[in-house]
Amino acid sequence: MIYSIELNSAYANQEFDVQIDGVDKDIHIALRTVNNITMMSVTVDGELLGIPFICFPNRPVIPYPYMVTKLGGNFMFATEGGNYPNYENFGTSCNLCFITQDFLEGL
């Protein structure tokens, strides 16, 4: 399954918890903008997954398969025109999605 995650376009730096159907994990996301680059930290059940990841357009955020397995899926910023994720476009031409592990394996 693919789940859309609502983001606040008013803030370059934001943190929030995510609840995803079928994923029995406590997920916390921190988004930071540094030099117009969006970076994302993911904490699962209190454990930080690696360092903050640079967010690329239309590509999975978490680059390592063992982390994706631990999380039960991966995040992706779906953007228009190949534009990099930018908080000014959150909710319009830039949307954050979570893709479940089952769906990823079926691709």
C-alpha positions, 0 to 999 in steps of 0.5 A, spaced: 500 500 500 501 507 499 499 512 504 500 519 503 502 523 509 500 530 510 506 535 511 505 543 513 508 547 508 509 553 513 515 550 516 522 549 513 523 544 519 518 540 522 517 534 527 511 529 527 509 522 529 506 517 523 501 512 524 501 507 518 495 502 518 499 495 518 505 497 520 506 496 528 511 501 529 512 508 533 515 512 527 517 519 528 519 524 522 524 530 523 524 534 516 530 539 516 531 544 510 539 546 510 541 550 504 534 549 500 536 541 501 530 537 505 533 532 510 529 527 513 531 523 520 526 517 521 526 514 528 523 507 529 521 505 536 525 510 539 531 508 535 534 513 530 535 510 523 542 512 521 544 519 519 539 524 516 537 522 509 538 527 503 531 527 500 531 526 492 525 527 488 521 521 486 526 516 490 526 512 496 528 516 502 531 510 506 537 507 502 539 501 506 534 495 505 536 492 512 533 499 515 527 498 510 525 491 513 526 494 520 521 500 518 516 495 514 517 500 508 520 506 505 518 513 504 518 517 498 517 525 496 513 525 490 514 531 486 512 534 479 517 536 474 523 532 478 523 538 482 527 537 489 522 536 495 521 543 498 517 545 504 514 551 500 511 546 495 509 541 501 501 539 499 501 541 492 507 539 487 511 535 493 507 530 497 510 525 502 508 518 501 510 511 505 510 505 501 509 498 505 514 493 504 509 488 501 508 493 496 515 494 495 517 487 494 511 486 489 514 492 484 
